[in-house]
Amino acid sequence: MPSSQEQASGIDSKEGRVKGITEWFIMVVGCNPFQEEMEACARRLFDLGFHSVELIELVCVKGEGIGFVWTKKAHKALVAAALPA
């Protein structure tokens, strides 16, 4: 259950969650990626049921990355490297 502070800040809203995933993508990809591309990936993941970075890290397998065909090859490699063992 989200705290009242999380609810007030919008962290538990769809947009708040997409923002969190987008920020994670930007951090993982690095090298000043295009915000729009990172947000588009985050939205697709959210729409597929990945509602948090924690869930992405839990479900996706290190070495395989996120494996979705719509993700750029370099981004897949960077995400795969960032996933926990």
N, C-alpha and C positions, 0 to 999 in steps of 0.2 A: 504494500500500500504506500503510495507516495506521500511524503510529508506535505503539510500545508504550505511550506516554503517552496517545495518543488512544484506544487500545483499553482501557486501564485506566480512563479517565474515562468510557467509554461513548459517546464522540463517534461512533464508527463503528457503533454499534448502531442499530436502527430507532428506538428511543425517543430516543436522542441526536440523531439526524438530525431527527426530528420536532420536538424541542425547539429545535434551531437554526433551522428554518424558522419555527416559532412566534415565536421571538424576533425574527426578521427582519420578520415580519408586524406584530408589535406596534410595532417601530421605524418601519416605513413608514406604518402607519395612524395612529399617534400618538393624541393626545387621549384617553388612558386607555381603550383598547378592552377589551371583555370577553375575558379570557384564554381562556375556553371556546370562543368563536367563532373566535379566532385559531388555537387548537389544532385545531379541527375542520377549518378550511381547510387547515392544514398537513398533517393526516392524509390528507385527500382528495388533495392534491397528491402526497404520498408514495405513496399507493396507485395513482396514475396514472403513476408512474414518475419523478416529480421528487424525487430523493433528496437534493438539496442546493440551497441558495440559488444557488450558481454555475450549476447546471443550469437553474433557473428563469430566471435572468438571461440565459443563453445562448440558450435556446429561445424565450422569450416576446419579442414585438416591442414596442418602445417605441411608445406611441400606441395600442396595442391592449390592453395590460395582459395579464392572464391569460385573459380572455375566457370563462371558464366560467360557465354560467348560474346556478350555485349561489352565486356570489360576489356580495355586495352591490355595487350600482352605485357607491357612494362608495368602497368598498374597491378596486374595479377601477381607478377613476381614480387613486387614490393609488399603487397598485402600478405602473400604467402610467407615472406621473411618476417613479417611483424606478428604473425600468429604464434600463440604459445605452443610449446612442444606437446 
